[in-house]
Amino acid sequence: MSLAESIENMRKIELSNLDLNNIGSWPAVIKGVVFVLFFVVLLALGYNFHLKDLQASLERSQGEEQTLKQQFSSKAFQAANLEAYKEQMKEMEISFGTLLRQLPSDTEVPGLLEDITRTGLGSGLEFEEIKLLPEVTQPFYIELPIQVVVVGSYHDLATFVSGVASLPRIVTLHDFETKPVSTESASVIRMSVMAKTYRYNDKGMDK
């Protein structure tokens, strides 16, 4: 039977005459159409309830694969540069040790005060005050504030600041305050400054 004849036969069939209780008596063309529709429905249900889950699982696996590839690349890069990292760590330890040696110990603080005083006098300044203030404890170091008040010209003050910065120990200067000693002469300046040096806090590192 040709396709044209099958279509013509389907047109002649009255759907109202089909008995649902006796499907076996239906014309072969109708049976074929019903079978195809049933097969399509099964495929759709199979995709939704099985293939769709497999697709989602595949996408998750693909995402995990990309993450694992990135981790592998990162670890491979680190492994390839392990020796370079070790050398950098050695250099950092040496630099850290050098910085620690620049931090004065308790016994070196009086010598540091002498260095600051000598630097100021060598710059042509007159000291009005230089005294240690209470220590300030930080996690890895301890601040040793030193209040300094000196008198001199702008040039002498600049020379003093530069000299303190060049000391072998770490000293930082904060809270600058300058004003003329008298209203009659602006060339002589009084400078108040907070000098801070630091020492290593062994207890902080132990914690």
C-alpha positions, 0 to 999 in steps of 0.5 A: 500500500502506498503512502497516498493510499494510506492517507486516503484510507485514514481520511475515510476512517471515522474516529468515533467508530473506533472501539477503545476496548477492542484495539486489535480491530483497528485498521493497520494504519491507525495502529501504526500511527498510535504506535509511533505516537506512543514511541515518541512519548516514551522517548520524551519521558525517557529523556526527561527522567533519565537522559536529563539527569545524565546530562546534568551529571555530565556537566557537573563532571566537566566542571570538576574536570576543569577545576582539577585541571586548574589545580594540577596546573597550579601544583605543577607550576609550584613543583617546577619552581620549588627550588626558586621558592626555596632560594627566595625563602633563604633570601627572605630569612637573611633579610629578616635577620638583617632587619632584626639586627637593626632593632636595638636590644634593651642594653642598646637603647641608652646608646641609641639616645647618645647617637640621637643626641650626638647627631643633633649636636653635630647638626648645630642644634640645641636640645631642650628635651630628650626623654624615653616614654612608656613602651608600646607593645605590638604583636611582633615588636615593641615601640620605644617612643622618644620625645625630642625637642630641639632648637636651631635653624631650618637647615640644621633641623633638616640636617638632623632629620637626615642624620637620624634617618642614616643611623644604623638602627631603625628610627622613625620620626613622627608628629613634627611640630615647628614654630619660631622661638620668638616673634622677633626672629623667625630664623630660629625654630623650635621643633618637637618630634616623636622619635620611635625605635623598635625592638623585637618582641620574642614573647609575641612570636611565641604566642 
